[in-house]
Amino acid sequence: MFSLDERLLMCAGLVRNGARLADIGTDHAYLPVKLLCDGRISYAIASDINPSPLESGRATAEKYAAENIEFRLGSGLETIDAEDGITDVVIAGMGGELISEIVLKSALTKNKNLNLILQPMTKSEVLIRKLCENGYEIASQQCAVSHGKCYTAMSVRYTGEKLECGDVFHYVGRLDLHEPESVRFVNNHIKNLENRSRGDESVLPLLGKLKKLVEQ
Ligand SMILES: C[S@@+](CC[C@H](N)C(=O)[O-])C[C@H]1O[C@@H](n2cnc3c(N)ncnc32)[C@H](O)[C@@H]1O
């Protein structure tokens, strides 16, 4: 059996035991196959918008003799029906804007019992802002370093309560800044904002607040 890298391991850790999982943008299907073979989940739908990633996902499932996995071709959560009884959804390895579009477009995500595990590769601040504005709550969030890069993943629930979270929350979310990986992640935001501030001074107040937070 293979091991997941630290990024996918972080996502796997946020999936509930016994879940019926939908992995959206599954590509090689490492995450659902690993969780099924470890007996952590009971069923998985591995879904992707492109046929060739789905083929490599099928090959992974076949190689490791994973059972209770279905493969579906299509965009976002359009491949999932309420009758599938999905309890947990992973959307990992895509940009934050695309992840937010997928979440907001689907009526299925407006279910208070659904555990959405979101792992943006870029623009996590846009994803968090859109979640807050549309009635989704971040229940927990963490960071991991994988192949020298720092990534974040969050467990999200629909509450229906729309919140103005403020710009610092968009960048820091529910990260625990006692964790070195979380500080590294926020420092990456700070570096990007410093570059932006050379042509756009409006980001300076936010930059100051973030620097103060990581120095505490
Ligand atoms: C970089 S891979 C990430 C694979 C895996 N989730 C991971 O985190 O390692 C992104 C995958 O998302 C798929 N994808 C892109 N847009 C999508 C969409 N709107 N709906 C479903 N899958 C999508 C791509 O075809 C690709 O296989």
The ligand as an ORCA input file, in Angstrom:
! r2SCAN-3c Opt
* xyz 0 1
  C      -4.148     19.110     -9.503
  S      -5.389     17.875     -9.610
  C      -5.696     17.553     -7.888
  C      -5.843     16.078     -7.642
  C      -6.144     15.703     -6.193
  N      -7.441     16.200     -5.780
  C      -5.074     16.223     -5.286
  O      -5.349     17.132     -4.504
  O      -3.940     15.727     -5.350
  C      -6.834     18.778    -10.062
  C      -7.902     17.898    -10.698
  O      -9.126     18.605    -10.709
  C      -9.791     18.346    -11.912
  N     -10.752     19.440    -12.116
  C     -10.517     20.703    -12.527
  N     -11.655     21.421    -12.562
  C     -12.646     20.580    -12.143
  C     -14.041     20.716    -11.962
  N     -14.672     21.872    -12.211
  N     -14.750     19.639    -11.551
  C     -14.136     18.462    -11.287
  N     -12.811     18.276    -11.451
  C     -12.073     19.324    -11.869
  C      -8.680     18.238    -12.944
  O      -9.090     17.487    -14.084
  C      -7.599     17.517    -12.141
  O      -7.667     16.125    -12.289
*
